């Protein structure tokens, strides 16, 4: 690695991830994906007979 490259100083530099992963753009699609996964898991569990009696 180059000697001129700065290594991250965590946790002081943790805020920089939000410069790449902008919540204004990605928050709702991520939450919708989580909702779809949760519904799919519940559908499989209830179809397998592990739901409430």
N, C-alpha and C positions, 0 to 999 in steps of 0.2 A: 504494500500500500504506500502511496506517496506520503512523504513527510509533511506536505503542505495541507493534506486533508484533515479537517477538524473532526474529531470523534464526538458523538453526541454526549452531552453532559446530563444524564438522566438523574432525577426527574425534572430538572429545570428546563430541559428542551422538549418535554412531552407535548407541549402546546403546539409544536410544529406539525404534528400529524394532522391537525385540523386544517392546516393549509392545503393538504392533499385530499383528505376525506371531509368534504364540506357537508355539515349536517343539513344545511338548507337544501342541498341536492339529494342526499342519500338517506336521510332519516326515514322518510315515509316509505320508500321502496324496501328498506331493510325491515321495517315493522310489518309491512304487508307480507313479505316473505316469511317472517316468523309466524304470522297468523296462519298462513297457508300450511306451513309445516305442522303447526299445532293441531289444526283441523284434520290434517291427514293422519297424524298419529292417533288422534282420538277416534277417527273413523275406523282405523285398523284395529284398535284395541276393542272397541265396541263390537265390531264384526266378528272378532275372535271369541266373544262371549265373556270378556273380562270386565264388563261394565257393571252398573248397579243392577241389583235384582229387583 
